[in-house]
Amino acid sequence: MEVLLDKGHTQKEVANIIGKSESAVSRERKRIKKRARKYRATIAQQKANAKRASSKYCGMAVESNLERKKFIIEELQNFRSPDEIAGRMEVEKKYKQIGKDAIYRWLYSTRGNQYAKHLCTMRHKKKPQKKTGKRQMIQDRISLKERPKQGIHAQGDAFVSPKDGGTSSGIMVVIPYTQLLLGTKTPTLSPKDYTPRIDRLLRQTSADDCTFDNGIENKHHKRLSIPAYFCDPHAPWQKPDVENNIGLLRRWFVPKKTHLKDMREKDLQGYLHVLNGKYRKSLGYRSAYELSVKKSIISKSFVNKRILLAKKHTVIRIALGGRI
């Protein structure tokens, strides 16, 4: 408009060129001419920005209807959450519906902040999101669907301490064919600590490959002595044996919220020895040791060392004579 008017075009010509009505062009010129002799686009944009900025404010959805606002306040005082209030308005259809997010924005604004005390959290501002670390991808991962059907397949996974229990974690390897359990502790789940320890466990067996989830601790899977295959994302049920046996270990000896930094390595080995000696219905009431030796998955000397360790280990002698 500014360029066309400066070149002497009439108001009607300007309207035809920019595709607006003549009355719209007239109103726009009068709005700006109050301060300047000529129409200036920069001044027009400044006024438009100011008008737009003041046209909406935080909490406007609640403040725009006084009856609805009163209803929301009463419901908050009756220990209703914003989600309940928004859902109830949809059911009753008494007021024009607004979403729970609009109610939260109003509660966290200066206009509704005095009513935030009625929330169950009593939080007066939105909880800040934690900054997540840079997402890392596992390179050259091979899908579980490409794993050969023949051979002895192992499954590996980690179990961790609670958030306030430090970084110390446990590693478990399971041979599903015989339900043999092997495990150890690791100071952290970083690939440099995790990979050599799980490889040491796998070398104690005659497993042909191992299945993992997509945890970043498996980043260095190429350094393992046997091929590694990976479950689909968010599909831990594709390695059920290791998941179930971690649950068995937690049920008997290492309940959740246990700080693994306080558990000794020989304690963990003793617990696994007891579980490997249990007579399982799925194995025809034979132990994992018996079947693993028979199928040449582990050696007889390996079992003898574990039995010798158990005889010297007070914790396991108590467990054998008490809980098991």
C-alpha positions as CSV (number, residue, x, y, z in Angstrom):
1,M,0.0,0.0,0.0
2,E,2.8,2.4,0.9
3,V,4.5,2.0,-2.5
4,L,1.3,2.2,-4.5
5,L,0.0,5.3,-2.7
6,D,3.4,7.1,-3.0
7,K,3.3,6.5,-6.7
8,G,0.0,8.3,-6.9
9,H,-2.4,5.4,-7.4
10,T,-5.9,6.0,-6.3
11,Q,-7.5,4.2,-3.4
12,K,-9.7,2.1,-5.8
13,E,-6.6,1.1,-7.8
14,V,-4.7,0.1,-4.7
15,A,-7.7,-2.1,-3.5
16,N,-7.8,-3.9,-6.9
17,I,-4.1,-4.5,-7.0
18,I,-3.8,-5.9,-3.4
19,G,-7.1,-7.8,-3.6
20,K,-8.9,-6.0,-0.8
21,S,-12.1,-3.9,-0.7
22,E,-11.9,-0.2,-1.2
23,S,-13.4,0.4,2.3
24,A,-10.7,-1.8,3.9
25,V,-8.0,0.3,2.3
26,S,-9.8,3.5,3.4
27,R,-10.0,2.3,7.1
28,E,-6.3,1.2,7.0
29,R,-5.2,4.7,5.8
30,K,-7.3,6.5,8.4
31,R,-5.9,4.3,11.2
32,I,-2.3,5.3,10.4
33,K,-2.9,8.9,9.3
34,K,-3.8,9.8,12.8
35,R,-0.1,9.9,13.6
36,A,1.6,10.4,10.2
37,R,0.7,12.6,7.2
38,K,1.4,9.6,4.9
39,Y,0.7,5.9,5.2
40,R,3.8,4.1,6.4
41,A,4.0,0.3,6.4
42,T,6.4,0.2,9.4
43,I,4.1,2.1,11.6
44,A,1.1,0.0,10.5
45,Q,3.0,-3.2,11.4
46,Q,4.0,-1.9,14.8
47,K,0.4,-1.0,15.6
48,A,-0.8,-4.5,14.4
49,N,1.8,-6.2,16.5
50,A,0.8,-4.2,19.6
51,K,-2.9,-4.9,19.0
52,R,-2.2,-8.6,18.6
53,A,0.0,-8.8,21.7
54,S,-2.8,-7.3,23.9
55,S,-5.6,-9.3,22.3
56,K,-4.8,-12.5,24.2
57,Y,-3.3,-13.2,27.6
58,C,-2.5,-16.2,29.7
59,G,-5.7,-17.6,31.3
60,M,-8.0,-15.8,28.9
61,A,-10.1,-19.0,28.4
62,V,-11.1,-19.0,32.1
63,E,-11.3,-15.3,32.6
64,S,-13.6,-14.7,29.6
65,N,-16.6,-16.4,31.3
66,L,-17.3,-15.4,34.9
67,E,-19.9,-18.1,35.6
68,R,-17.5,-20.8,34.3
69,K,-14.7,-19.3,36.3
70,K,-16.8,-19.4,39.4
71,F,-17.6,-23.1,38.7
72,I,-14.0,-24.0,38.2
73,I,-12.9,-22.3,41.5
74,E,-15.7,-24.1,43.4
75,E,-14.6,-27.4,42.0
76,L,-11.0,-26.8,42.8
77,Q,-12.0,-26.0,46.4
78,N,-13.8,-29.4,46.4
79,F,-10.5,-31.2,45.6
80,R,-11.3,-31.7,41.9
81,S,-8.4,-31.8,39.5
82,P,-8.4,-29.8,36.3
83,D,-8.9,-33.0,34.3
84,E,-12.0,-33.8,36.4
85,I,-13.4,-30.3,35.9
86,A,-12.8,-30.3,32.2
87,G,-14.4,-33.7,31.8
88,R,-17.4,-32.9,33.9
89,M,-18.1,-29.7,31.9
90,E,-18.2,-31.9,28.8
91,V,-20.7,-34.3,30.5
92,E,-23.0,-31.7,31.9
93,K,-22.7,-29.3,28.9
94,K,-23.7,-26.5,31.2
95,Y,-20.8,-24.3,30.2
96,K,-18.8,-24.0,27.0
97,Q,-16.1,-26.6,27.4
98,I,-12.4,-25.8,27.8
99,G,-9.5,-28.3,28.2
100,K,-7.6,-29.2,31.3
101,D,-4.5,-27.5,29.8
102,A,-6.3,-24.2,29.6
103,I,-7.2,-24.5,33.3
104,Y,-3.6,-25.3,34.2
105,R,-2.4,-22.3,32.2
106,W,-4.8,-20.1,34.1
107,L,-3.7,-21.6,37.5
108,Y,0.0,-20.9,36.6
109,S,-0.7,-17.4,35.5
110,T,-0.9,-14.3,37.7
111,R,-4.7,-14.2,37.4
112,G,-5.3,-17.7,38.8
113,N,-2.2,-18.4,40.8
114,Q,-4.0,-17.8,44.1
115,Y,-6.1,-21.0,43.5
116,A,-3.1,-23.2,42.7
117,K,-2.9,-24.2,46.4
118,H,-6.0,-26.4,45.8
119,L,-4.1,-28.7,43.4
120,C,-2.9,-32.0,44.9
121,T,0.7,-31.0,44.2
122,M,0.1,-27.4,45.4
123,R,2.5,-26.4,42.6
124,H,2.2,-22.7,41.6
125,K,4.2,-23.1,38.3
126,K,4.7,-25.7,35.7
127,K,7.3,-28.3,36.6
128,P,10.4,-27.8,34.5
129,Q,11.3,-30.7,32.2
130,K,14.6,-32.4,32.7
131,K,17.1,-32.0,30.0
132,T,17.7,-35.4,28.5
133,G,21.1,-36.4,27.2
134,K,22.0,-36.7,23.6
135,R,20.3,-39.7,22.1
136,Q,22.7,-42.4,21.0
137,M,22.1,-45.1,18.5
138,I,23.5,-48.7,18.4
139,Q,25.4,-49.1,15.2
140,D,25.2,-52.2,13.1
141,R,22.5,-53.8,15.2
142,I,21.1,-57.1,13.8
143,S,17.4,-57.8,14.3
144,L,16.4,-60.9,16.2
145,K,14.4,-62.0,13.2
146,E,17.7,-62.7,11.4
147,R,19.0,-65.0,14.1
148,P,19.5,-68.7,13.0
149,K,17.0,-71.2,14.4
150,Q,19.7,-73.7,15.2
151,G,22.2,-73.4,18.0
152,I,22.4,-72.5,21.6
153,H,20.9,-69.0,22.1
154,A,21.7,-66.9,25.2
155,Q,19.9,-63.8,26.5
156,G,21.5,-60.9,28.4
157,D,20.2,-58.0,30.4
158,A,21.0,-55.7,33.3
159,F,19.2,-55.0,36.6
160,V,19.8,-51.7,38.3
161,S,19.7,-50.0,41.7
162,P,17.1,-47.4,42.6
163,K,17.9,-43.8,41.5
164,D,19.4,-42.9,44.9
165,G,21.4,-46.1,45.0
166,G,24.3,-45.1,42.8
167,T,25.4,-46.5,39.5
168,S,26.3,-50.0,40.6
169,S,24.2,-52.6,38.6
170,G,24.0,-56.3,38.0
171,I,24.3,-58.3,34.7
172,M,22.6,-61.6,34.0
173,V,23.0,-64.1,31.2
174,V,20.5,-66.9,30.7
175,I,20.6,-70.0,28.5
176,P,16.9,-70.5,27.8
177,Y,17.3,-74.2,26.8
178,T,18.4,-75.1,30.3
179,Q,17.5,-72.0,32.3
180,L,21.2,-71.7,33.4
181,L,21.9,-68.3,35.1
182,L,25.2,-66.5,35.1
183,G,25.7,-63.1,36.5
184,T,28.1,-60.5,37.9
185,K,28.2,-56.9,39.2
186,T,29.3,-53.9,37.2
187,P,30.2,-50.4,38.7
188,T,28.3,-48.7,35.8
189,L,26.3,-49.5,32.8
190,S,28.6,-47.7,30.5
191,P,29.7,-49.8,27.5
192,K,33.3,-49.9,28.6
193,D,32.4,-51.5,31.9
194,Y,29.4,-53.6,30.7
195,T,30.8,-55.2,27.5
196,P,33.9,-57.0,28.9
197,R,31.9,-58.4,31.9
198,I,29.1,-59.8,29.9
199,D,31.6,-61.3,27.4
200,R,33.4,-63.0,30.3
201,L,30.0,-64.6,31.3
202,L,29.3,-65.7,27.8
203,R,32.7,-67.3,27.4
204,Q,31.9,-69.6,30.3
205,T,29.2,-71.3,28.2
206,S,29.0,-72.8,24.7
207,A,26.4,-70.3,23.6
208,D,26.4,-69.5,19.8
209,D,24.8,-66.0,20.1
210,C,23.2,-63.7,22.6
211,T,20.0,-61.6,22.4
212,F,19.9,-58.1,23.9
213,D,17.5,-55.2,24.2
214,N,18.3,-51.7,22.8
215,G,19.9,-50.3,25.9
216,I,23.0,-48.1,25.1
217,E,25.1,-50.4,27.3
218,N,25.1,-52.8,24.4
219,K,26.7,-50.2,22.1
220,H,30.0,-52.2,21.8
221,H,28.3,-55.5,20.9
222,K,30.8,-55.9,18.0
223,R,33.5,-56.6,20.7
224,L,31.8,-59.7,22.0
225,S,33.2,-63.1,21.2
226,I,29.8,-64.3,19.8
227,P,27.2,-62.6,17.5
228,A,24.7,-60.3,19.1
229,Y,21.0,-59.9,18.1
230,F,18.6,-57.3,19.2
231,C,14.9,-57.2,20.1
232,D,12.5,-54.8,18.5
233,P,12.2,-51.4,20.3
234,H,10.0,-51.6,23.3
235,A,9.6,-55.4,23.0
236,P,11.3,-56.9,26.1
237,W,8.9,-59.9,25.8
238,Q,11.2,-61.1,22.9
239,K,13.7,-62.2,25.6
240,P,11.4,-63.5,28.2
241,D,13.8,-66.0,29.9
242,V,16.2,-63.4,31.2
243,E,13.4,-61.0,32.2
244,N,11.6,-63.8,34.2
245,N,14.8,-65.0,35.9
246,I,15.8,-61.4,36.9
247,G,12.3,-61.4,38.5
248,L,13.0,-64.7,40.2
249,L,16.3,-63.4,41.6
250,R,14.5,-60.3,42.9
251,R,11.7,-62.3,44.4
252,W,14.0,-64.6,46.4
253,F,17.1,-62.5,47.2
254,V,17.4,-59.0,45.7
255,P,14.1,-57.2,46.0
256,K,13.5,-54.0,44.2
257,K,15.0,-50.8,45.7
258,T,18.0,-52.9,46.9
259,H,21.2,-50.8,46.6
260,L,23.4,-53.1,44.7
261,K,26.5,-51.3,45.8
262,D,26.0,-52.8,49.2
263,M,25.8,-56.4,47.8
264,R,29.0,-58.3,47.6
265,E,30.0,-60.2,44.4
266,K,30.2,-63.5,46.3
267,D,26.7,-62.9,47.6
268,L,25.4,-62.6,44.1
269,Q,27.2,-65.7,42.9
270,G,25.8,-67.6,45.9
271,Y,22.2,-66.5,45.0
272,L,22.7,-67.6,41.4
273,H,24.1,-70.9,42.6
274,V,20.9,-71.6,44.6
275,L,18.7,-70.7,41.7
276,N,20.7,-72.9,39.3
277,G,20.2,-75.8,41.8
278,K,16.4,-75.5,42.0
279,Y,14.4,-78.4,40.5
280,R,12.2,-76.7,37.9
281,K,9.0,-78.0,36.5
282,S,9.8,-76.7,33.1
283,L,13.0,-78.8,33.1
284,G,11.2,-82.0,34.2
285,Y,12.1,-81.3,37.8
286,R,15.8,-81.3,37.0
287,S,18.2,-78.4,37.9
288,A,19.8,-76.1,35.4
289,Y,23.2,-77.5,36.4
290,E,22.2,-81.1,35.7
291,L,20.7,-80.3,32.2
292,S,23.5,-77.8,31.3
293,V,26.2,-80.4,32.0
294,K,24.3,-83.1,30.2
295,K,24.0,-80.8,27.1
296,S,27.7,-79.7,27.3
297,I,26.7,-76.1,27.8
298,I,29.0,-75.9,30.9
299,S,31.7,-78.2,32.3
300,K,31.4,-80.4,35.3
301,S,34.3,-78.6,36.9
302,F,32.4,-75.3,36.6
303,V,29.6,-76.8,38.8
304,N,32.0,-78.3,41.3
305,K,33.6,-74.9,41.8
306,R,30.2,-73.4,42.5
307,I,29.3,-76.1,44.9
308,L,32.6,-75.6,46.7
309,L,32.0,-71.9,46.9
310,A,28.5,-72.5,48.3
311,K,29.8,-74.8,51.1
312,K,32.2,-72.0,52.2
313,H,29.6,-69.2,51.9
314,T,27.7,-68.6,55.1
315,V,24.9,-66.6,53.4
316,I,24.1,-69.5,51.1
317,R,24.3,-72.1,53.8
318,I,21.6,-70.2,55.7
319,A,19.5,-69.8,52.6
320,L,19.8,-73.5,51.8
321,G,18.8,-74.4,55.4
322,G,16.1,-71.8,55.7
323,R,14.3,-70.3,52.7
324,I,15.0,-73.0,50.2
